[in-house]
Amino acid sequence: MAQPPSSLRAAQRGATLIVGLVLLLVLTVVGVSGMNTATMQITMAANTQFQEDAFQQTEDAVDIALGTRDYSTDTPHIVDWTGDPDYDRRAVTTYRWNTPVPAGRAFSLGEFDAFHFDVQSVGRGPRNATSQTTQSFYVVGRAL
């Protein structure tokens, strides 16, 4: 085989090294970008989970307020904070108004009223995630 001239060989001596380093640099940039994207997606998923935890705490407070049946037309009923810094909830049940229940077969008009209440609830989760909801309900009872 014929040997290339020495000037051509001298001109190509560092080309492979430079091409290899450029490819290594490109792969490093792609890898770092992929790591940043993965880290951001993990953070977003965690924040969504914390927001869902806060919402569940809010719903828990509403369930406690409704389940205890400790509400009246006189004073608001409060399900107070538990003191947990990460998972906590509070609910306030407030009487709004009452409306007459239409007469039926078992009772006459004006005998029963529907007492309307609002439950305002706040829940907290980790990383300052909060959720707030208002739920209304009514209870049928003897007219006042």
N, CA, C and O atoms as a MOPAC input file, in Angstrom:
PM7 MOZYME 1SCF
protein

 N      0.82600 1    -1.17400 1     0.00000 1
 C      0.00000 1     0.00000 1     0.00000 1
 C      0.87100 1     1.23800 1     0.00000 1
 O      1.97900 1     1.28200 1     0.53500 1
 N      0.30400 1     2.21400 1    -0.62300 1
 C      1.07100 1     3.45400 1    -0.70000 1
 C      0.79400 1     4.28300 1     0.53400 1
 O     -0.34100 1     4.34900 1     1.00600 1
 N      1.81800 1     4.90700 1     1.05000 1
 C      1.71700 1     5.78200 1     2.21700 1
 C      1.31000 1     7.17200 1     1.77000 1
 O      1.85100 1     7.68800 1     0.79200 1
 N      0.32000 1     7.81800 1     2.50000 1
 C     -0.04400 1     9.17800 1     2.13300 1
 C      1.11800 1    10.10300 1     2.43100 1
 O      1.98500 1     9.79000 1     3.24800 1
 N      1.12800 1    11.21300 1     1.78100 1
 C      2.20500 1    12.15400 1     2.04100 1
 C      2.16100 1    12.60600 1     3.49900 1
 O      1.08900 1    12.66900 1     4.10000 1
 N      3.30000 1    12.91300 1     4.05300 1
 C      3.41500 1    13.25000 1     5.46800 1
 C      2.67900 1    14.53600 1     5.81100 1
 O      2.23900 1    14.67200 1     6.95300 1
 N      2.51700 1    15.48300 1     4.90300 1
 C      1.81400 1    16.72800 1     5.20800 1
 C      0.31900 1    16.46400 1     5.41600 1
 O     -0.31300 1    17.12300 1     6.24200 1
 N     -0.25900 1    15.49300 1     4.66200 1
 C     -1.66800 1    15.14800 1     4.82600 1
 C     -1.88400 1    14.44500 1     6.16100 1
 O     -2.88800 1    14.69500 1     6.82900 1
 N     -0.96800 1    13.57600 1     6.56000 1
 C     -1.06400 1    12.87100 1     7.82400 1
 C     -0.95000 1    13.86000 1     8.98800 1
 O     -1.64700 1    13.68600 1     9.98700 1
 N     -0.13100 1    14.85100 1     8.90300 1
 C      0.05200 1    15.83800 1     9.95800 1
 C     -1.19900 1    16.70000 1    10.10800 1
 O     -1.51500 1    17.12200 1    11.22000 1
 N     -1.91700 1    16.97100 1     9.01900 1
 C     -3.11100 1    17.80200 1     9.07500 1
 C     -4.27000 1    17.07500 1     9.75400 1
 O     -5.14700 1    17.74100 1    10.30300 1
 N     -4.31700 1    15.72300 1     9.74500 1
 C     -5.42000 1    14.94600 1    10.30200 1
 C     -5.13700 1    14.44400 1    11.70600 1
 O     -5.99100 1    13.76800 1    12.27800 1
 N     -4.01500 1    14.73100 1    12.27600 1
 C     -3.59900 1    14.13700 1    13.53100 1
 C     -4.55700 1    14.42900 1    14.69300 1
 O     -4.78400 1    13.51100 1    15.48100 1
 N     -5.14400 1    15.63500 1    14.87200 1
 C     -6.01900 1    15.96700 1    15.99900 1
 C     -7.49800 1    15.97400 1    15.65800 1
 O     -8.30500 1    16.27100 1    16.53900 1
 N     -7.90200 1    15.66500 1    14.43200 1
 C     -9.30200 1    15.74400 1    14.01500 1
 C    -10.17000 1    14.74500 1    14.77200 1
 O    -11.27500 1    15.09300 1    15.18800 1
 N     -9.70600 1    13.53400 1    14.95700 1
 C    -10.48700 1    12.51200 1    15.66200 1
 C    -10.71300 1    12.91000 1    17.11000 1
 O    -11.80800 1    12.73100 1    17.64200 1
 N     -9.70300 1    13.43800 1    17.73700 1
 C     -9.80900 1    13.87300 1    19.12200 1
 C    -10.83800 1    15.01000 1    19.25700 1
 O    -11.66000 1    14.99200 1    20.17300 1
 N    -10.79500 1    15.98300 1    18.36100 1
 C    -11.71700 1    17.11400 1    18.41600 1
 C    -13.14700 1    16.65700 1    18.16700 1
 O    -14.05600 1    17.09000 1    18.87600 1
 N    -13.37600 1    15.78700 1    17.17200 1
 C    -14.71500 1    15.26800 1    16.89000 1
 C    -15.22800 1    14.47600 1    18.08600 1
 O    -16.39700 1    14.60400 1    18.45100 1
 N    -14.39200 1    13.67500 1    18.69100 1
 C    -14.77700 1    12.89400 1    19.88300 1
 C    -15.14600 1    13.78800 1    21.05300 1
 O    -16.12500 1    13.52300 1    21.75100 1
 N    -14.37500 1    14.84100 1    21.27400 1
 C    -14.67000 1    15.76300 1    22.37200 1
 C    -15.96800 1    16.53300 1    22.13000 1
 O    -16.74200 1    16.75300 1    23.06200 1
 N    -16.20800 1    16.94100 1    20.89000 1
 C    -17.45500 1    17.64100 1    20.56500 1
 C    -18.65100 1    16.72000 1    20.79300 1
 O    -19.65600 1    17.15100 1    21.35800 1
 N    -18.56000 1    15.45300 1    20.36300 1
 C    -19.65000 1    14.50300 1    20.59300 1
 C    -19.85400 1    14.25300 1    22.09100 1
 O    -20.99300 1    14.15200 1    22.54800 1
 N    -18.78300 1    14.15400 1    22.84500 1
 C    -18.87800 1    13.98200 1    24.29100 1
 C    -19.54300 1    15.19100 1    24.95300 1
 O    -20.33500 1    15.02700 1    25.88100 1
 N    -19.23600 1    16.37900 1    24.49300 1
 C    -19.85500 1    17.59600 1    25.00800 1
 C    -21.35400 1    17.61500 1    24.70800 1
 O    -22.15700 1    17.97000 1    25.57200 1
 N    -21.73100 1    17.23400 1    23.48800 1
 C    -23.14700 1    17.19000 1    23.11200 1
 C    -23.88700 1    16.17200 1    23.98300 1
 O    -24.98300 1    16.46300 1    24.46200 1
 N    -23.31500 1    14.99600 1    24.19600 1
 C    -23.95100 1    13.98200 1    25.03600 1
 C    -24.07600 1    14.44300 1    26.48700 1
 O    -25.06700 1    14.13600 1    27.15000 1
 N    -23.09200 1    15.16900 1    26.97700 1
 C    -23.14700 1    15.70000 1    28.34100 1
 C    -24.27200 1    16.71000 1    28.48100 1
 O    -25.01100 1    16.67700 1    29.46500 1
 N    -24.41400 1    17.60400 1    27.51900 1
 C    -25.48900 1    18.60200 1    27.55700 1
 C    -26.85400 1    17.91400 1    27.50100 1
 O    -27.76300 1    18.30200 1    28.23500 1
 N    -27.01200 1    16.92100 1    26.66000 1
 C    -28.27600 1    16.18300 1    26.56900 1
 C    -28.56500 1    15.46500 1    27.88800 1
 O    -29.70700 1    15.45900 1    28.34800 1
 N    -27.55500 1    14.86700 1    28.49400 1
 C    -27.73400 1    14.15900 1    29.76500 1
 C    -28.11700 1    15.09900 1    30.89600 1
 O    -29.01600 1    14.78300 1    31.67600 1
 N    -27.46000 1    16.24200 1    31.00400 1
 C    -27.79100 1    17.21300 1    32.04900 1
 C    -29.19700 1    17.75900 1    31.83200 1
 O    -29.94100 1    17.94000 1    32.79700 1
 N    -29.56900 1    18.02100 1    30.60100 1
 C    -30.91400 1    18.50400 1    30.30700 1
 C    -31.95800 1    17.45900 1    30.69700 1
 O    -32.99900 1    17.80200 1    31.25700 1
 N    -31.68800 1    16.20500 1    30.40600 1
 C    -32.60600 1    15.12400 1    30.78500 1
 C    -32.74600 1    14.99800 1    32.29200 1
 O    -33.84200 1    14.74400 1    32.79300 1
 N    -31.64700 1    15.17200 1    33.02300 1
 C    -31.70400 1    15.11400 1    34.48900 1
 C    -32.53000 1    16.26700 1    35.03900 1
 O    -33.32200 1    16.06800 1    35.96000 1
 N    -32.36100 1    17.47100 1    34.49300 1
 C    -33.14600 1    18.61700 1    34.94800 1
 C    -34.63200 1    18.41400 1    34.68500 1
 O    -35.46400 1    18.75300 1    35.52600 1
 N    -34.96500 1    17.86700 1    33.53400 1
 C    -36.36100 1    17.59900 1    33.20100 1
 C    -36.95000 1    16.56400 1    34.15400 1
 O    -38.06900 1    16.73400 1    34.63700 1
 N    -36.21000 1    15.49900 1    34.42700 1
 C    -36.69700 1    14.46200 1    35.34600 1
 C    -36.87900 1    15.01800 1    36.75200 1
 O    -37.86300 1    14.70200 1    37.41900 1
 N    -35.94900 1    15.83700 1    37.20300 1
 C    -36.07000 1    16.43700 1    38.53200 1
 C    -37.28900 1    17.34800 1    38.61600 1
 O    -38.00200 1    17.33900 1    39.62000 1
 N    -37.53200 1    18.13200 1    37.57600 1
 C    -38.69500 1    19.01900 1    37.55400 1
 C    -39.99300 1    18.21600 1    37.56700 1
 O    -40.94600 1    18.60000 1    38.24600 1
 N    -40.04700 1    17.10400 1    36.82500 1
 C    -41.25000 1    16.28500 1    36.80100 1
 C    -41.50800 1    15.62100 1    38.14900 1
 O    -42.66200 1    15.48500 1    38.55600 1
 N    -40.46200 1    15.21000 1    38.83900 1
 C    -40.62300 1    14.63400 1    40.18100 1
 C    -41.16100 1    15.67700 1    41.13600 1
 O    -42.03900 1    15.37600 1    41.94500 1
 N    -40.65500 1    16.89700 1    41.06200 1
 C    -41.13000 1    17.98100 1    41.92200 1
 C    -42.59400 1    18.29900 1    41.63600 1
 O    -43.37300 1    18.51200 1    42.56500 1
 N    -42.97200 1    18.33200 1    40.36500 1
 C    -44.36300 1    18.61000 1    40.01300 1
 C    -45.28800 1    17.50300 1    40.51200 1
 O    -46.38100 1    17.78800 1    41.00300 1
 N    -44.86500 1    16.25200 1    40.39300 1
 C    -45.68000 1    15.14000 1    40.87900 1
 C    -45.83200 1    15.20000 1    42.40200 1
 O    -46.91000 1    14.92800 1    42.93000 1
 N    -44.76400 1    15.55300 1    43.09900 1
 C    -44.83500 1    15.67300 1    44.56200 1
 C    -45.76900 1    16.80200 1    44.96200 1
 O    -46.55400 1    16.64100 1    45.89600 1
 N    -45.70700 1    17.93900 1    44.28200 1
 C    -46.59200 1    19.05200 1    44.59600 1
 C    -48.05200 1    18.69400 1    44.35600 1
 O    -48.92400 1    19.09600 1    45.12500 1
 N    -48.32000 1    17.94700 1    43.30400 1
 C    -49.68400 1    17.49000 1    43.03900 1
 C    -50.16100 1    16.57100 1    44.15100 1
 O    -51.31400 1    16.65400 1    44.57300 1
 N    -49.28600 1    15.69900 1    44.62900 1
 C    -49.64400 1    14.80000 1    45.72700 1
 C    -49.91400 1    15.59200 1    47.01100 1
 O    -50.85400 1    15.28000 1    47.74200 1
 N    -49.10100 1    16.60600 1    47.28700 1
 C    -49.30700 1    17.42200 1    48.49500 1
 C    -50.61800 1    18.19500 1    48.40200 1
 O    -51.31600 1    18.35100 1    49.40300 1
 N    -50.95700 1    18.67800 1    47.21300 1
 C    -52.23000 1    19.38100 1    47.03200 1
 C    -53.39300 1    18.42000 1    47.24200 1
 O    -54.40300 1    18.79000 1    47.84200 1
 N    -53.26000 1    17.20100 1    46.75800 1
 C    -54.30200 1    16.19000 1    46.96800 1
 C    -54.42500 1    15.84600 1    48.44900 1
 O    -55.53600 1    15.64400 1    48.94100 1
 N    -53.30700 1    15.77700 1    49.16800 1
 C    -53.34200 1    15.53400 1    50.61500 1
 C    -54.09200 1    16.65400 1    51.33000 1
 O    -54.88500 1    16.39000 1    52.23400 1
 N    -53.85000 1    17.89400 1    50.93500 1
 C    -54.54100 1    19.03000 1    51.54300 1
 C    -56.03900 1    18.95000 1    51.25800 1
 O    -56.85500 1    19.22300 1    52.13900 1
 N    -56.39900 1    18.58100 1    50.04100 1
 C    -57.81800 1    18.43600 1    49.69800 1
 C    -58.46900 1    17.33800 1    50.54200 1
 O    -59.59900 1    17.50000 1    51.00300 1
 N    -57.76900 1    16.23400 1    50.74300 1
 C    -58.31000 1    15.14700 1    51.55900 1
 C    -58.48900 1    15.58600 1    53.01100 1
 O    -59.44000 1    15.16400 1    53.66900 1
 N    -57.58800 1    16.42700 1    53.51600 1
 C    -57.74200 1    16.96800 1    54.86200 1
 C    -58.98300 1    17.85900 1    54.94100 1
 O    -59.71100 1    17.83200 1    55.93300 1
 N    -59.21500 1    18.64000 1    53.90000 1
 C    -60.40500 1    19.48500 1    53.85200 1
 C    -61.66600 1    18.63700 1    53.87800 1
 O    -62.60100 1    18.93400 1    54.62100 1
 N    -61.69700 1    17.59700 1    53.08200 1
 C    -62.85000 1    16.70400 1    53.05100 1
 C    -63.02300 1    15.98300 1    54.38800 1
 O    -64.15000 1    15.74100 1    54.82000 1
 N    -61.92500 1    15.64300 1    55.03600 1
 C    -61.98000 1    15.00200 1    56.35100 1
 C    -62.65600 1    15.91900 1    57.36800 1
 O    -63.46500 1    15.46000 1    58.17400 1
 N    -62.33300 1    17.20000 1    57.33400 1
 C    -62.94800 1    18.15400 1    58.25900 1
 C    -64.44700 1    18.27300 1    57.99700 1
 O    -65.23100 1    18.36300 1    58.94200 1
 N    -64.85400 1    18.27400 1    56.73400 1
 C    -66.28200 1    18.31700 1    56.40100 1
 C    -66.97100 1    17.05300 1    56.92000 1
 O    -68.05600 1    17.12600 1    57.49800 1
 N    -66.34100 1    15.89600 1    56.71200 1
 C    -66.92500 1    14.63600 1    57.18700 1
 C    -67.07800 1    14.62900 1    58.70500 1
 O    -68.08600 1    14.14700 1    59.22200 1
 N    -66.09800 1    15.15400 1    59.41500 1
 C    -66.18600 1    15.21700 1    60.87800 1
 C    -67.32400 1    16.14800 1    61.28900 1
 O    -68.10900 1    15.82100 1    62.17900 1
 N    -67.41200 1    17.30500 1    60.64100 1
 C    -68.47400 1    18.26200 1    60.97700 1
 C    -69.85500 1    17.67000 1    60.74000 1
 O    -70.76100 1    17.86800 1    61.55000 1
 N    -70.02500 1    16.95000 1    59.64700 1
 C    -71.32900 1    16.34600 1    59.35900 1
 C    -71.58000 1    15.11000 1    60.21000 1
 O    -72.70800 1    14.86100 1    60.63500 1
 N    -70.53400 1    14.34000 1    60.45600 1
 C    -70.68000 1    13.08500 1    61.19700 1
 C    -70.99000 1    13.26700 1    62.66500 1
 O    -71.69800 1    12.44500 1    63.24700 1
 N    -70.48500 1    14.31600 1    63.27700 1
 C    -70.75100 1    14.52500 1    64.70200 1
 C    -72.15500 1    15.04800 1    64.96000 1
 O    -72.66900 1    14.92700 1    66.07200 1
 N    -72.78300 1    15.63000 1    63.93700 1
 C    -74.13500 1    16.20700 1    64.04600 1
 C    -74.21800 1    17.19600 1    65.20200 1
 O    -75.24800 1    17.31400 1    65.86600 1
 N    -73.12000 1    17.90100 1    65.42800 1
 C    -73.05500 1    18.85800 1    66.52600 1
 C    -73.13600 1    20.27100 1    65.95000 1
 O    -72.16300 1    21.02400 1    65.98700 1
 N    -74.29600 1    20.61500 1    65.42500 1
 C    -74.49900 1    21.93800 1    64.85800 1
 C    -75.83000 1    22.47200 1    65.37500 1
 O    -76.76200 1    21.71600 1    65.64600 1
 N    -75.89000 1    23.77700 1    65.50200 1
 C    -77.12000 1    24.39300 1    66.00800 1
 C    -77.35100 1    25.71100 1    65.28300 1
 O    -76.49300 1    26.20100 1    64.54800 1
 N    -78.54000 1    26.27300 1    65.51200 1
 C    -78.86900 1    27.55700 1    64.89500 1
 C    -78.31000 1    28.72100 1    65.70500 1
 O    -78.34600 1    29.86100 1    65.24100 1
 N    -77.79600 1    28.46000 1    66.90100 1
 C    -77.31800 1    29.52400 1    67.78700 1
 C    -75.87400 1    29.92600 1    67.52500 1
 O    -75.59200 1    31.09500 1    67.25900 1
 N    -74.97400 1    28.98200 1    67.59700 1
 C    -73.54300 1    29.28700 1    67.48800 1
 C    -72.89200 1    28.41000 1    66.43500 1
 O    -73.32400 1    27.27700 1    66.22200 1
 N    -71.86300 1    28.91400 1    65.77600 1
 C    -71.13000 1    28.07500 1    64.81300 1
 C    -70.41500 1    26.93000 1    65.52900 1
 O    -69.91000 1    27.09500 1    66.63900 1
 N    -70.38200 1    25.78700 1    64.88800 1
 C    -69.64100 1    24.64400 1    65.42200 1
 C    -68.28900 1    24.59200 1    64.72200 1
 O    -68.21500 1    24.70100 1    63.49800 1
 N    -67.21800 1    24.42400 1    65.49800 1
 C    -65.86100 1    24.44500 1    64.94100 1
 C    -65.19000 1    23.10100 1    65.17400 1
 O    -65.12300 1    22.61800 1    66.30500 1
 N    -64.69400 1    22.49800 1    64.09500 1
 C    -63.77800 1    21.36700 1    64.18800 1
 C    -62.39800 1    21.99100 1    64.08300 1
 O    -61.98900 1    22.42000 1    63.00500 1
 N    -61.67700 1    22.04400 1    65.19600 1
 C    -60.45500 1    22.84000 1    65.25500 1
 C    -59.24000 1    22.08600 1    64.71300 1
 O    -59.28200 1    20.87800 1    64.47900 1
 N    -58.15900 1    22.84200 1    64.52500 1
 C    -56.88500 1    22.29900 1    64.04300 1
 C    -56.38800 1    21.21200 1    64.99400 1
 O    -56.66000 1    21.25000 1    66.19400 1
 N    -55.66400 1    20.25300 1    64.44900 1
 C    -55.08000 1    19.19800 1    65.28900 1
 C    -53.69800 1    19.58100 1    65.78500 1
 O    -53.22900 1    19.03000 1    66.78100 1
 N    -53.03500 1    20.51300 1    65.11100 1
 C    -51.69500 1    20.93000 1    65.51200 1
 C    -50.58400 1    20.25800 1    64.72700 1
 O    -49.41100 1    20.55500 1    64.95300 1
 N    -50.91800 1    19.36400 1    63.81300 1
 C    -49.90300 1    18.71000 1    62.97900 1
 C    -49.41300 1    19.71300 1    61.93400 1
 O    -50.23200 1    20.27500 1    61.20700 1
 N    -48.10200 1    19.95300 1    61.83700 1
 C    -47.62000 1    20.97000 1    60.89300 1
 C    -47.78400 1    20.57900 1    59.42900 1
 O    -47.83400 1    21.45700 1    58.56700 1
 N    -47.86900 1    19.28100 1    59.12500 1
 C    -47.96300 1    18.85900 1    57.72400 1
 C    -49.39000 1    18.52500 1    57.28900 1
 O    -49.81800 1    18.91500 1    56.20200 1
 N    -50.11800 1    17.81100 1    58.12900 1
 C    -51.46400 1    17.37600 1    57.74800 1
 C    -52.44500 1    17.88700 1    58.79800 1
 O    -52.50500 1    17.36000 1    59.90900 1
 N    -53.21000 1    18.91000 1    58.44300 1
 C    -54.10900 1    19.52100 1    59.40900 1
 C    -55.37800 1    19.98100 1    58.70900 1
 O    -55.40000 1    20.14900 1    57.49000 1
 N    -56.44300 1    20.18400 1    59.49500 1
 C    -57.71000 1    20.60500 1    58.91300 1
 C    -58.51100 1    21.37900 1    59.93800 1
 O    -58.27100 1    21.26500 1    61.14000 1
 N    -59.46200 1    22.16500 1    59.46400 1
 C    -60.36800 1    22.94700 1    60.31100 1
 C    -61.66700 1    23.15300 1    59.54900 1
 O    -61.66700 1    23.35800 1    58.33500 1
 N    -62.77700 1    23.09500 1    60.28500 1
 C    -64.08300 1    23.31700 1    59.66400 1
 C    -64.95100 1    24.14900 1    60.59400 1
 O    -64.91000 1    23.98700 1    61.81400 1
 N    -65.73400 1    25.04000 1    60.00500 1
 C    -66.68400 1    25.85800 1    60.75500 1
 C    -68.05800 1    25.66100 1    60.12100 1
 O    -68.25400 1    25.93700 1    58.93800 1
 N    -69.01500 1    25.17500 1    60.93600 1
 C    -70.38700 1    24.96500 1    60.47900 1
 C    -71.23500 1    26.12600 1    60.96000 1
 O    -71.30400 1    26.38800 1    62.16100 1
 N    -71.87800 1    26.82200 1    60.04100 1
 C    -72.64400 1    28.01700 1    60.36600 1
 C    -74.07700 1    27.87200 1    59.86600 1
 O    -74.31300 1    27.44000 1    58.73800 1
 N    -75.02800 1    28.23800 1    60.72000 1
 C    -76.44000 1    28.24700 1    60.34000 1
 C    -76.69500 1    29.43100 1    59.40900 1
 O    -76.19600 1    30.52800 1    59.66200 1
 N    -77.46300 1    29.22900 1    58.33500 1
 C    -77.76000 1    30.29600 1    57.38500 1
 C    -79.21500 1    30.74100 1    57.47300 1
 O    -79.47700 1    31.90900 1    57.76000 1
 N    -80.15500 1    29.85600 1    57.23900 1
 C    -81.57600 1    30.20100 1    57.25900 1
 C    -82.38100 1    28.91700 1    57.31400 1
 O    -81.82600 1    27.82000 1    57.24100 1
 N    -83.68500 1    29.05800 1    57.44200 1
 C    -84.54300 1    27.88600 1    57.34300 1
 C    -85.69500 1    28.17900 1    56.38500 1
 O    -86.11100 1    29.32300 1    56.20600 1
 N    -86.18500 1    27.12100 1    55.78600 1
 C    -87.28800 1    27.22600 1    54.83500 1
 C    -88.36100 1    26.21900 1    55.21800 1
 O    -88.03800 1    25.14300 1    55.72000 1
 N    -89.61800 1    26.53800 1    54.99500 1
 C    -90.68600 1    25.58900 1    55.34000 1
 C    -90.66400 1    24.38300 1    54.39900 1
 O    -90.38100 1    24.49400 1    53.20600 1
 N    -90.97200 1    23.23700 1    54.98400 1
 C    -91.07500 1    22.01300 1    54.19900 1
 C    -92.52200 1    21.89200 1    53.73100 1
 O    -93.43700 1    22.04300 1    54.54000 1
 N    -92.75100 1    21.62400 1    52.44900 1
 C    -94.13000 1    21.51300 1    51.95600 1
 C    -94.90300 1    20.42600 1    52.70800 1
 O    -94.33700 1    19.42300 1    53.14500 1
 N    -96.18600 1    20.65200 1    52.84300 1
 C    -97.03300 1    19.68800 1    53.55100 1
 C    -97.06000 1    18.36700 1    52.80900 1
 O    -97.03400 1    18.31800 1    51.58000 1
 N    -97.11100 1    17.31200 1    53.57900 1
 C    -97.17200 1    15.97100 1    53.00000 1
 C    -98.28400 1    15.18600 1    53.64800 1
 O    -99.12900 1    15.74700 1    54.34700 1
 N    -98.28500 1    13.89200 1    53.41800 1
 C    -99.33000 1    13.03900 1    53.98800 1
 C    -99.18800 1    12.90200 1    55.50300 1
 O   -100.18500 1    12.75300 1    56.20900 1
 N    -97.94700 1    12.95300 1    56.00600 1
 C    -97.71500 1    12.70000 1    57.42700 1
 C    -97.75000 1    13.95500 1    58.28900 1
 O    -97.81900 1    13.84500 1    59.51300 1
 N    -97.70600 1    15.13000 1    57.69900 1
 C    -97.66000 1    16.36100 1    58.50100 1
 C    -98.27700 1    17.51400 1    57.72200 1
 O    -98.49800 1    17.43900 1    56.51300 1
 N    -98.54500 1    18.58100 1    58.46300 1
 C    -99.18300 1    19.73600 1    57.83200 1
 C    -98.16200 1    20.83400 1    57.56900 1
 O    -97.04500 1    20.77500 1    58.08300 1
 N    -98.53000 1    21.83200 1    56.77700 1
 C    -97.65700 1    22.94800 1    56.41800 1
 C    -97.26400 1    23.73300 1    57.67100 1
 O    -98.11200 1    24.02800 1    58.51200 1
 N    -96.00200 1    24.06300 1    57.79100 1
 C    -95.50600 1    24.82300 1    58.92500 1
 C    -95.07600 1    23.97300 1    60.10000 1
 O    -94.56600 1    24.49700 1    61.09000 1
 N    -95.27500 1    22.66500 1    60.00600 1
 C    -94.88400 1    21.78900 1    61.11100 1
 C    -93.37900 1    21.52000 1    61.11000 1
 O    -92.76400 1    21.41400 1    62.17000 1
 N    -92.78700 1    21.40900 1    59.91400 1
 C    -91.35800 1    21.11500 1    59.80000 1
 C    -90.67700 1    22.19800 1    58.95300 1
 O    -91.28400 1    22.78100 1    58.05500 1
 N    -89.41700 1    22.44500 1    59.26000 1
 C    -88.57400 1    23.36400 1    58.49100 1
 C    -87.30900 1    22.64800 1    58.05800 1
 O    -86.87700 1    21.67500 1    58.67600 1
 N    -86.72400 1    23.15600 1    56.97300 1
 C    -85.39300 1    22.70800 1    56.55600 1
 C    -84.39600 1    23.75900 1    57.04500 1
 O    -84.45100 1    24.91500 1    56.62800 1
 N    -83.49600 1    23.35700 1    57.92000 1
 C    -82.49400 1    24.25500 1    58.48700 1
 C    -81.23200 1    24.14200 1    57.64200 1
 O    -80.63200 1    23.07100 1    57.55300 1
 N    -80.83200 1    25.24700 1    57.02300 1
 C    -79.71800 1    25.25500 1    56.08100 1
 C    -78.42700 1    25.68500 1    56.79300 1
 O    -78.40500 1    26.65200 1    57.55300 1
 N    -77.36000 1    24.93500 1    56.52000 1
 C    -76.05400 1    25.19500 1    57.12000 1
 C    -74.98800 1    25.23500 1    56.03100 1
 O    -75.14900 1    24.63800 1    54.96600 1
 N    -73.89700 1    25.94800 1    56.31100 1
 C    -72.69600 1    25.92900 1    55.47000 1
 C    -71.53700 1    25.39700 1    56.29900 1
 O    -71.38800 1    25.74100 1    57.47100 1
 N    -70.72300 1    24.55600 1    55.68100 1
 C    -69.49300 1    24.09700 1    56.31200 1
 C    -68.33900 1    24.66300 1    55.49100 1
 O    -68.14500 1    24.28600 1    54.33500 1
 N    -67.58200 1    25.56400 1    56.09000 1
 C    -66.38300 1    26.10000 1    55.44200 1
 C    -65.19300 1    25.37700 1    56.03500 1
 O    -64.98600 1    25.38900 1    57.24800 1
 N    -64.41600 1    24.74900 1    55.17700 1
 C    -63.33500 1    23.89900 1    55.64000 1
 C    -62.02100 1    24.26600 1    54.95700 1
 O    -61.99500 1    24.64400 1    53.78500 1
 N    -60.93200 1    24.14800 1    55.71600 1
 C    -59.58300 1    24.40500 1    55.21100 1
 C    -58.72700 1    23.19900 1    55.56000 1
 O    -58.80500 1    22.67200 1    56.67000 1
 N    -57.91700 1    22.77000 1    54.61700 1
 C    -56.98300 1    21.67400 1    54.86000 1
 C    -55.58500 1    22.09900 1    54.48300 1
 O    -55.39200 1    22.88600 1    53.55700 1
 N    -54.59100 1    21.56600 1    55.21500 1
 C    -53.18500 1    21.86600 1    54.92100 1
 C    -52.43000 1    20.56600 1    54.70000 1
 O    -52.68100 1    19.55400 1    55.35400 1
 N    -51.49400 1    20.62500 1    53.75600 1
 C    -50.61100 1    19.51300 1    53.48200 1
 C    -49.17300 1    19.99100 1    53.54600 1
 O    -48.92300 1    21.15700 1    53.84900 1
 N    -48.21900 1    19.10300 1    53.26500 1
 C    -46.80500 1    19.49000 1    53.28400 1
 C    -46.50600 1    20.57700 1    52.25300 1
 O    -47.26000 1    20.76300 1    51.29800 1
 N    -45.41900 1    21.27700 1    52.45200 1
 C    -44.93900 1    22.34100 1    51.56000 1
 C    -45.97400 1    23.44700 1    51.34900 1
 O    -46.09800 1    23.98300 1    50.24800 1
 N    -46.70700 1    23.78200 1    52.39600 1
 C    -47.68700 1    24.87000 1    52.36800 1
 C    -48.82300 1    24.64400 1    51.36900 1
 O    -49.42600 1    25.60800 1    50.89800 1
 N    -49.12000 1    23.40100 1    51.04500 1
 C    -50.26300 1    23.11800 1    50.17500 1
 C    -51.53700 1    23.33600 1    50.97800 1
 O    -51.66400 1    22.83500 1    52.09500 1
 N    -52.47500 1    24.07700 1    50.41600 1
 C    -53.73300 1    24.33800 1    51.11000 1
 C    -54.90600 1    24.07800 1    50.17700 1
 O    -54.78900 1    24.13800 1    48.95300 1
 N    -56.02300 1    23.79200 1    50.79400 1
 C    -57.26200 1    23.58600 1    50.05400 1
 C    -58.38700 1    24.16300 1    50.89800 1
 O    -58.36500 1    24.07700 1    52.12600 1
 N    -59.36400 1    24.74800 1    50.23300 1
 C    -60.49300 1    25.33700 1    50.94000 1
 C    -61.76300 1    24.98700 1    50.18600 1
 O    -61.79700 1    25.00800 1    48.95500 1
 N    -62.80900 1    24.66300 1    50.93900 1
 C    -64.07400 1    24.32100 1    50.30200 1
 C    -65.22600 1    24.77900 1    51.19100 1
 O    -65.08600 1    24.89800 1    52.40800 1
 N    -66.34800 1    25.02800 1    50.56300 1
 C    -67.58500 1    25.33300 1    51.27500 1
 C    -68.63500 1    24.34600 1    50.79600 1
 O    -68.86200 1    24.18200 1    49.59700 1
 N    -69.26900 1    23.69200 1    51.76300 1
 C    -70.29700 1    22.71600 1    51.43200 1
 C    -71.54400 1    23.08200 1    52.21400 1
 O    -71.47300 1    23.41000 1    53.39900 1
 N    -72.67400 1    23.02500 1    51.55400 1
 C    -73.94000 1    23.34800 1    52.20600 1
 C    -74.77900 1    22.08900 1    52.36100 1
 O    -74.69900 1    21.16000 1    51.55700 1
 N    -75.59100 1    22.08400 1    53.42400 1
 C    -76.50900 1    20.98600 1    53.65800 1
 C    -77.70200 1    21.50700 1    54.44500 1
 O    -77.68100 1    22.63300 1    54.94300 1
 N    -78.72100 1    20.70300 1    54.55300 1
 C    -79.85600 1    21.10400 1    55.37600 1
 C    -80.32600 1    19.89700 1    56.17700 1
 O    -80.09900 1    18.74500 1    55.80700 1
 N    -80.98500 1    20.20400 1    57.27900 1
 C    -81.53300 1    19.20300 1    58.17300 1
 C    -83.00900 1    19.52000 1    58.36100 1
 O    -83.36100 1    20.67300 1    58.60900 1
 N    -83.86300 1    18.54200 1    58.25000 1
 C    -85.29700 1    18.74300 1    58.45800 1
 C    -85.61400 1    18.49800 1    59.92500 1
 O    -85.26600 1    17.46000 1    60.48800 1
 N    -86.28100 1    19.47300 1    60.53300 1
 C    -86.65000 1    19.36200 1    61.94100 1
 C    -87.92200 1    20.11800 1    62.22300 1
 O    -88.49000 1    20.76600 1    61.34300 1
 N    -88.35900 1    20.02900 1    63.45000 1
 C    -89.57900 1    20.74300 1    63.87800 1
 C    -89.37800 1    22.23600 1    63.73700 1
 O    -88.31200 1    22.75800 1    64.06600 1
 N    -90.38800 1    22.92300 1    63.25300 1
 C    -90.30000 1    24.37400 1    63.05900 1
 C    -90.15700 1    25.05700 1    64.40100 1
 O    -90.70600 1    24.60800 1    65.40700 1
 N    -89.41900 1    26.14100 1    64.40300 1
 C    -89.21500 1    26.89200 1    65.64400 1
 C    -90.38200 1    27.79200 1    65.97300 1
 O    -90.35700 1    28.48800 1    66.98800 1

